[in-house]
Amino acid sequence: MRNVAGLLTMLAIGCTSAGPSTTEIVYLAPTESSAVATEPIERRPPRPPATSGYPRATPEQTIASFLRAHADGRFDVLMQFVPKEERSGDDPITEDKLREAWQGSMRADLESRLGSMRDALDRGTPIEHASDRLASMVYGQGLVVTFVRQEDGWTIKDF
């Protein structure tokens, strides 16, 4: 009976079958606050971050990941492509602002630009590396995407 009561207590406080990331689950009997029993749980490998499928080690990976994140509707992931200085300050770019712009009045222009980027990649348009921290690619009708390398990977400064 104690295990059933403990399970009900766990469910009542919001635990799920995924369990906590610790090595034990503690069951508390609701009527006996001093009775504590533990049992080991199976060790699970750490879950990769949500952004791990969108690499940014090179400008080439960055643009492919950027286009894939957009196609996947992953505004949380798209934020990693925004340079850090643009995510802070008096008027920072936020996930909500990004979503609003990309799904609102700027949508048609952005879709056109992203389509042109995809076309340029499909044609094998090279990415020019100006330095170890700056790169660019010409696409569309004279448009340029600018990449800037930061501590955590390449970002897209402008497109």
N, C-alpha and C positions, 0 to 999 in steps of 0.2 A: 504494500500500500504506500509505503514511503516513496518508492521510485515513481509511482503514478502521480502522487501529490507533488513531488519535486519537478516532474516533467510539466505538470500543469502550471506550477509556479514559473518555470522557465518560459513557457509560452506566454504567460500573462505579462511578463516583463519584456517581451519582444525578442527573445532569442529564437533562432530558427535552426533548421537542421544543419546549416552551414557552420553554426557554432562560432564561438570566439576564436581568435587567432592564438590563444594560449594553449598550453598542453593539457589543461584540465577543465572540466565543467564541474561546477559546484552546485549540488542539489540541496536546497533548503526545504525541509518539511515545514509547511505553513503553520503547524500547531506547535512545533518544537524549535524555537529560534536558536537553541544552542546545539542542536543536532546537525552536523555537517558531514556529508559523505562525498568523497571525490572518486572519480574514475577517469583513467587516461582516455584521451581521444586520439584518433588517428592523425598523424602529422601530415599536413597538406603542404605541397610546395607553394611558395608565395605567388600570389596572383600578379601577373605583369601589369604595369600601369596601363591605363586606357590609351595612352598615347604611344605605346611601344610598337604598334603596327604602322606608325607614321614616322619613319626615320628622317633625320635631318643632318646626317654626318657630312653630306656634300650638297652643293647647290642642286645637282641632278636629282638626288633623293628628295630634297626639300620640295622642289616643284611638283614631282610626282605625288608626294605625300599630301601636299597642299591641295592639289586637284582631287585626290581621293577623299580627303577629309570633307571637302566641299560637296562632292557627290554623295557622301555618306550622311550629310547634314550634321556633321560633328562640329558645332561651333565651339565646344569646349576644347577640341583639338586644334581648331583654326587659331585659337588664341595663342598657341605656342609659336605660331609663325609671325606674330606681332612682336617687333623689337621691344625689349624691356623698357626703354625710355618712353615708348608710346603707351605702355600699360600703367604708367605712373604719372605723377604731376598733377596740375590743376584740373585738366580735362582728359583723364585717361580713357583709352579705348577699353571697354569692358565686353564681356560675352554678350550681354543684353544689347549694347549699342551695335555690336557687330551683327547680331541677328536682325535687329531692327533695320539696319542699313541694307543688308543683303537680301532681306525678304520684302523690303518696302520700295521706296522710290528709286533706289539705285539698282534694283534687281536686273532690269533689262540690260543696262550698261555692263554690269558685272558678269552676267551670263555671256554676253558677247565677248568680253575680254578673256574670260576663262576658256571659252570655245576656241579663240584664237591661240591661246597658250597651248591647248591640247593639239591643235593643228601643227603648231611650230614644233612641238616635241615629236609628233608622228612623222614629220618631214626630216627629223634629225638636226634641227637647228642647234648649233653649238652654244654652249654657255661659255662666255668669255670670263676668264679669271684675271681680274686686274691686280689682285694681291691675294695673300692668304686669308684676308678678311672681307674682301669685296669681289662680287661677281655680278654679271648681268647677262640677259638674253633679250635680243630683239625679237618681237613677235608682232603679228598683225600688220597694220599700216603704220609702221614707225613707232610702235609702242615698245617700252622697255620694262622688263621686270628686274628689279635690283635686289640682290641678296647681300646680307650682312652677316658675318659670322660672329656669334656671341659665345659666352662660356658654355652654354648648354646646347649649342648647335646653330645651324644656319637659320636665319629668319628672312622674311620678305619685307624690305623697306618700302618699296613702292612698286606698283604695277599699273 
